[in-house]
């Protein structure tokens, strides 16, 4: 019988609260949350049990619409009872709803009036940790002790995570030492926290001192730690540990994650293994090609994945769907269009309608600078998933087609829009200065759904368009309830460099500098950007002082590298300086003049300003392509850093003078330089 008939006026008299409760519980159990909420709306005078099931349903939905419905119901119930709800289970269910939906204000109000227990404390602590408010978690722990509520294992884990969010490793270790009975879960949290906070040596020592039997998770963390340390002692320990567990279990009994982590750690010590030895030892342990491909992809070695693909073909091993997805992901990282065209022509037709393959193809074509091919694949999908939409939007954004990205976003069904899709479309707007569109999108994202990455993307959008004041307002709003985010400050420092504004750069650096103590990568990037900003503004003395301090502290900046594929081979670009000199002289005849303000390091005695800029890796890669015969009409280059302003101008001139298309995928986006002398980025890079 249809639900509407059951709940007719006549049916209401026959249907008991018990039946309604059972039906709602069934809906919740089977993930039919909206059906449970809809059924609740049709029940007259629900009892406490039905309210509890309803609030649990709103908790599982965990979206702004469900929260609004749940809040209305709760406050109406509160009004009807004159503020006196005595059922503790009902109140705890309502608290769970507020916590799951990140409604901190109402959760705190309700928590204050509850008879508190381990569950309610754990719920609040989990919410605070998730919202990057670890200090509130620690205050609750002190309150627990005053109320003489014994913490359980979950509480111990949440407290440990709070210390790690604060980067307070000393107090985290002290807290761990005070726990009388340490479970493997608590040990796992400590290991992961130390490993994630650049304390691999402490984590390694902790693992060796642990008395509890290691879980698969802690073993995986151990191998990650050994990979970070990457010395003889840790690699040998990882090798012995893996040999012990493979003697105890068959490899088939071990999880993919554990086997992958073990061999990733051993492979990280490249001086212990040749490529051939790695593959042979992996096969001895019956590790699949898929595991090896995943490992190489995660190690940023796509060429090794493609080598395994060729080996599978030679050995007559048919690739399954997973293998092909991994190959396509490797091709996406390689980003060379001709290689993608060649290898995808071998893709079996039986996989072309598989949604995983289709999503991987969209991602690959987008990163290989062919947005129209990505769109062709997308249009063949009968029911695109959220991954399909995010891949296509990202493909548009990478290639400077941001208006198409926004247009596609507006066609997505509301119910499948997620954080990744929102992030992709905001990034697309950021790279084309679509401020109005970005602001509209940002406003439409509920505040409780604005993640760190969402805020970062909107801040970056403002900064790229020189709207620094708006970006700073958003930064201040974010930091009212969150710890500082490094990527947000990198955005400000990049904006200051582009605007040649050392005052802005110094002010932002001073704000983030206290948090950079244990963040070597960000510390290096921040100081490089600060020094470059002073140099671009003409203050070479201050820039030199900053660089000298960097050298004294041992911080090393990342070297710029570029790759280009010529005749099917990947070639590093440091082979062709002589050809570059000829190309530079040719451009001078067409009024090219290098912009020396982009020189970001002290010059050696035997260097000139021109030779320093000519040494930038993407120029070498361009020159290498131009000495090929026949001269290519399309050049594609990948590089690991962002293109500098002078190289951007240089490449535009080369494309115009040599009448070719040059595509450079840098660390941030893809630049299409056309024969008419303009770039797809519109100077937003």
N, C-alpha and C positions, 0 to 999 in steps of 0.2 A: 504494500500500500504506500503511495507517495507520502512524503513527510508532511506536506501541507494538509493532506486529508487526515492524517493521524492527529495533527494539531488543530483540527477544526474545533468549533465550539463544543460539538458533541464529543469529539475525541479527547478534549481536555479533561472532561469529567472522568474518562476511563483510564487516562494515562497517569500513572503514579510518579511521584518524585523519584522513586527507586529506578523505574524504567528510564526516565530522562537522564538520570545520573549515569546509568549503565551505557546508554547510547552516546552520551557526551564523552565518557571515558573511552569508549571504543573508537570514536572519531579521533581523539587525541593520540591513542595508541597507534593508530594507522596513519598518523601524520595528516589527517584531514582537519586541520586546525580551524579553518574558516567555517566548516560545517558545524563544528562544536560551538563556535561563537554564535553562528546563525540560529542554532537550536536553542541556545540559552535565551536569545532575544524573544523567543516565542513562548517561553515558559512563564506562567503567571505565579507569582509568589514563590520563587525558588527558596529552598532551604539551605542550610550552611554547607552541606555536602556538595550541592550543585554550585554554590559560589566558589568553593575550593577548586572544583574541577575547572570552572570557568577561568579563574585567575591563573591556574596552571596552563590552560590553553593559551592565554595571552602571553605568558612567559615563553612558551615554545615558539610563538609567532615572532616575538622580539622585534616588532617593527612599530613605527610611529602610529599607524592606524589602529593596531591592536592595543597599544598603550593608551591611546585616547579613549577607546571604548572601555577598557578596563578601569581607567581613572574615573570616568563618569559613573560607572557602576559602583565602584568602591566609595566614592564620596556621597553618592545617593544613599548607599547603605549606611554610611556613617551618619548622615543627616537623619534618616529614618529611626536610627537607634539612639538619637540624641548624643552621639559621640561615644557611646558605650558599647563596643563590640567585645564580648567576653570570650568568644571562641578563639583560642590561641592558634589552632591549626589554620583557621581562616585568615587570621592576621599574618601568619608566616607565609601563606600562599600569596597574599597581596604583596608582602615584602619581596618575595621571589620575583613577582611580576615587575615591580619597580626596578629591582636590581638587574634583571635580564634585559630590560629596556633602557638601562643606564639613566634612569630618572633619579639622579643623586639626591636632589632636594626632598622629594617625597619619600624616598627610601630612608633617608636620615630621620625624617619626622616620625615615620612609622617605627623604625628601629628603637627610637628613644622611649616609646610607650610599651614595647614588648617585654614579656618575660623572656629574657635572652638565654640562648643556649649555644652549643658548639655550631649548630647548623646556621643560625642567624648570623653569628659572628663570621663564620666562614663565607657566607654569601656576601656580606658587606666588604670583607677584606678582598675577595675576588673582584668585586666591582671596582674598588679603589685601585687595585693593581692594574686592572684592565684599562682604567682611565688615567693611568700614570700619576696616581696620587699615593705613592707608597708611604709617605709620612703619616697619612691618616690610618693606614693599615697598622703601623707600629703603635699609634696611639690607642687603637682598639685592643691591641694585644696587652698593653698596660692596663686598660680597663678590665679586660678578662681576668687578669691576675688579681685586681682589687675585688672582683666579684667571685673569686675563688672557683672559676670555671676551668677545669683541666683542658688544656689544648689537645686535640687529636692530631693524627698524622697530617690531615689536610691543612690544619692551622700551621703546623711546622713548615710545610711546604710554602704556604702563602707568605709567612714571615721571612723565610729565606729569600724568596723572590723579591720581596720588598727591599731587602738590603741590597740585592743585586741591582735593582732598578736605580737605587741611590749610588751605585758603584762603591758601596761601603763594604769592601771585601774583608776588612779586619773584623768588623762587628758580625758579619755573616759567619765567619769561621768561629768566632767566640760563641755565637748562638748555637752552632752545630756541635761544638765541643760540650756544651751544657746539656744536650739532649741525652738522657740516660739510656734509652732504648732506641737505637738507630735502625730504621728499616731500610731496605734497598731503595725505596722510593725517595726517602730523604737524602740518601747518598747520591742518587741520580741527580737530584736538584742541585746539590752542592757542586758536583762535578760539572754539570752543564753551566751553572752560573759562573764558576771560575774560568772554564774554557771560553765562555762567551765574553768575558771581561778581560781578555788578554792576560790571563794568569795561568797559562798552560802548565808551567812548572809546579805551581801549587796544586793544581788539579791532579797532575801526575803523581805527586807525593801522596795526596789524599787517597787516590785509588789504591796505591800500594799498601796503605795503612788500614784500609777498610777491612773489618772482620766479617761482614755479612757476605754471603755468596753473591757474586755480581749478576745482575740481570742482563738480558740482551741489550737493553737500552744503555746501561752503564758501560758495557763492553764497546758499544758503538761510540760512546763519548770518549772512551780511552783511546780508540784508534784515531778519532778526530784530534785529540790532544797530541798524540805521537806525530801526527801529520803536521801540526803547528810547530812542534819543537824541531822535528826533522834533523835529529842528530843520531849518532851511532847508538847511544844508550837507549833512546826511546824507540827507534826503529827496530832494534834487536828485541826489545821487550815486546813490541807489537807482534813481531814474527813468532816469538816463543808462545805468546798467549794464543795466537790464532792456531798454531800447531796443536796446542793442548786441547782447544775446544773441537778441532776437527778430528782429533783422536777419540774424543769422547762422543761426538755426534757425527753422523754423515752430513756432508754439505747440504744435501737435500732437506735435512731437518732444520737447517739454520735459515733465518729470514734473509731475504734479499738485502735489506738495509744493513744487516750486520756484516754480511760477506762483502758488500760494496764498501762499507766503511773501513774494513780491515785492509782490503787491497788498495784503497785510495791512500791510506796512510803509508803503505809500503812503496807505492808508486811515487809518492811525494819525495821520497829519498832517491832521486834519480841517479845519484852517484853509486847506489848499491845495485842497480839493475840496468841492463840494456833493454831496449824495446823488445828484442826477441826473448830475453829471459823473463820479462814481465808476462808476456803472452803465454809462454810455455808453462810457467808456474801456475798461472790462473787456470789453464786447461787441466793441469794435474789435479786441481781441486774441483774440477767439473763445474766451473763458473761459466754461465752461458754467455753467448755473444751479446745478448741484450744487456747483461750486467756490465760487461766490458765497455760497450758503447755508452751506456749511461755514465760510467765512470769518466770516460774520456770527454764527454760533453760537459760534465760538471767541472772538469779540470781545464776547460777552455782549450781542448785539443781536438777540434772537429776533424782535422786532417787524419788523426788516428782512427776516428770512427769510420771515416770513408775508406781507410785502408782495410779495416775489418770487413766492410761491405764488399770490397773487391775480393778479399780472401774467401768470404762465404760463397761468392759466385764461382771462384776457381774450384772450390771444394764441392760444388754442386749442392750447396745448402740453400733451400728456399727460404726467403725472408717472410716472416709473418707480419701481421699488422703492427705490432709493437716495434719490431726491428725497423720497419719503414718509417714509423714516426720518429725514431731516434736518428735515422739517416737524414730525414727532412729537417730536424732540429739542428743537426750538424751543418747542413747546407745553409740554413738560416744564419748561423754564426759566421760561416765563411762569406756569405753575402755576395758571391760572384754569380752574375746572371747566366753567363755561358755555361758554367758548371751545373747550375740548377737546371737549365734547359736540357743538358745532356743526360743527367742522371734521372730526372723525373720522367724522361721518355721511356725508361726501363720499368716504371712502376706498373704493376699488373692492374688491368682494368677492374678486376674483382674487388680491388680496394678503393676505387675512386669514389664510391658512394658511402664509404665509412666516414662517420662524422669526425673521428679522431684524425684520420688522414686529411680530410678536407680542412680542418682547423689548422693542422700543421702546414699544409700547403699555403693557406692564406698568410700565415706568419712568415713562411719562407719567402714567398713572392714579395711581400711588403718589405722585408729586410734586404731583398735583392733588388730593390728600387723599381719594382714593376707592380705598381698599385692596380693597374688595369687587369693584370693576370689574377691578382688576388681577388678582385671584384668578380671576375668570371667564375672563379671557384665558389665564391660566396653565393652568387646567384643560382648556383646549381643545388644549394642546400634547401630542402623543402621546409624544414623547421630549424632555423638557426638557434643555437644555444647561446648562453651568455658568453661562452668562450669564442664562439663564432663572431659575435658582434664586437667583442673587445679586440680580437685579432684584426678585423677589418678596419675598425676605427683607428687602431694603432698603425696599420699600414698606410692609411690616409695621412695621419699626423706626421709620420716619419718622412713622408715624401712631399710635404708642403701643401697637401690638399685638405686643409683644415675645415673649410666650409663644407666639403663633402662629408667630413667626419661628423660635423654638427648635424647636418641634414639626416645622416643615417641614424644618429643617436635619437633624434626626434621620432623615428619610426619604430623604436624598440618598445615592445610591450612593457608596461610599467612594472609588472610583477617579476621580470627577470633582470632588471637593472640592478647591478651590484657595485661594490666598491671598485673593482677592477675596471668596469666599463666607465664609471664616473671619472676615474683617474685618467684613463686613456683619452677621453674627450677633453678634459681640462688640459692635459699635456698638449693635445693638438691645438687648442686655442692659444696656449702659451707660446707655441712656436710660430704663430702667425699674428700675434697681437690682436686676437679677437676678444677684446676686453668686455664689450657688452654681452656677448654670448657667454663668456666665462662667468661673469657676475651673475647672470640669470641662472646658469646651471648650478653655481655654488649656493645661491639662495634657495634653490629647490631641493637641495640635499638637507634632510632634517639635521639639526645641530648635533643630535646624539650619534648620527651616522658620519659625521665629518672626522675622518681618521687623520692621523698624522700626515700621511701621504697626500690626502686631499687638501689639507691646509698648505702643505709644502708646495703643491702644484699651483694653487691659487696665488700664493705669495710669489712664486717664480713668474707667474703670468704678469703680475703687476711690475715686478722688477725688470723684466725684459722690455717693458714698454715705458720704462723710466718713471713709473708711478710709485716711487719709493715710499712716500708718506702713507699711501694706502696699504702697501705691503707691511709697513711697520705697525700700523694699527691692527692688522690681522695677526701679526706676530705677537703683539702684546695681549690680544684676546686669547690666543692659544696658550700662552704661558701663564695665564691666570689660573689654569687648572692642570697644566702639564709641565714636565721638565723640559728644558731646552732641547731643541732638535737640531742636530748638526747640519743636515742638508738645507734647512731654512737659512742658516747663516752663510752657507756656501753660496746660496742664491744672491744674498745681499752683497757678498764680497765680489761675486762675478759682475753684478750690476755696477758696483763702484768702480771696478776695473774698466768696464765698457764705457762708463761716463767719465773716467779719469778723475774720480772724486776721492782723494786720499782721506778727507775728513770723515766721509761716510764709512770708508773701509776701516779706518782705525777705530771708529766708534763701535762698529759691529764686531770687530776682532776683539776689542776689550770686553765686550759682553760675553762672548763665547769662550775666551781664552782660559778662564778658571776651570772649565769643564773638559779641556783638551789633554789633561795630564796623561791619561792612559789611552788616548785615541791617536795613535801615531799617524794613521792615514789621513784623518781629518786635520790633525795639527800641521802636517806637511802641506796639504792643499791650502789651508787657511793662510799660512805664512807665505807661500808662493804667490797667492792672489794679492796679499797685502803688499808684498815687495813689488810685484808687477804694477800695481796701481800707482805706487809712488814713482816708479820708473816712467810710466806713461805720462804722469803729470809733470815730469821733468825734474823730480827730486831724486837724483841718482844716489846722493849720499845716504839718505835714509834707506833706500832700497838696498844698497850695498851693506849697510849695518844689519838689516834684517837677515840677509843671506849669509852673512858671516856668523851670526848667532845660530842660524840653522845648521851650518857646517860644524860649529863647535858642539852643538847638542847631539850630533849624529843623525839628524833627520835627513833623509835622502829623497829628493823629488823623483817622480816616475819619469823614466826616459820615454821620449816620443818614438813610437814605432808605427810603420805603415806596411800594409801587405797589398799586393796586386797579383792577379792571376794572369799569366801570359803563356799561351800554348799549353794550357792545362797544368801548369806548375806554379806553386806558390813561391814567390821570390821575395826575400827581404830587401829593403830598398837602399842598403848602404853600399851598393856595388857600382854606382853610376854617376859619381860626382862630375866627371869630365863632361858628360853629355849635358848636365844641368847648366854648366857655365855657358855653353853655346846657346841654350834656350833662353837664359837670362839676358844675354847680350842681344838676342833677337827682339825680346820684348822691350828693351830700352829704346830700340829704334821706333817703337810705337808708343813712346812717352811713358813707359812704366818706370816708376821710381820707388825704391823700397822704403817702407815706413819704419825707420829705425826705432821708433818708440815701442815696437813690439819685441825688441830684444830683452829677454828676461833673465840674463845672467851676465856676470862679468866677462869681458873678452880677454883672451890670451894674447900674448905679445905678437904672435904670428897671424892673428885674425883681423879681418875687417868687418865692418857692420854688414856689408853685403854677404860675405862668406858665412857669417853666423846665420842669417836668415835663409841663405841657400841650403844650409844643412838641415833644414826642417824636412822630416821624413816624407811628407806627402809630395814635396817637390821632386825628390829623388824618384819616387814611384811614377810620377807623371813623366819625367824625362825617360825613364826606362821603357815605358810604353811607346813613347814617340820615336825610339830608335828601331822599333820593330818594322819588318817589311812583310806585307804592306802595312803602312801606317794605319792604325785603327781609327775608326770614326767614333768609337765609344770606348772610354777608359773608365774602369771601375777600381776604386781603392778603398780599403778599410784602414782606419787608424784608431789607436787606443786612447788618444786625448782629443780635446776639442780643437778645432782648427783656429789658428790665430788670425787676427785681422789682416795682416800683410799677406799671408798665404791665401786668404780668401780673395783678396784683390788680384793677386798673382794668378790664381787659377781661373778667375773670370777672364783675365786678359788672354791666357793661353787658349781657352775655349774659343774666344773670339778670333784670335789671330790664326790659329791652326784649323778653325772651322770644324770642331769636334765637340762631342758631348762628354763631359767629365763628371763622374758621380763619385762623391766622397762620403762614405758613412763614417762619421766621427763618433765620439763617445756619447753624443747627445742626440744626433739626428742625421738624416741623409740630405746632402746638398746636391742638387742637380744644376750643374753649370752648362748653360746652353750656348750655341754658336752666336747668338745675338748679344752675348755679353752680360746676361743677367743670371741670377741664381734663384732657385725655387724658394729659398729661405726668406727672401725679401729683406735681407740684412738682419733678421732676428736670429742670432746664433750665439 
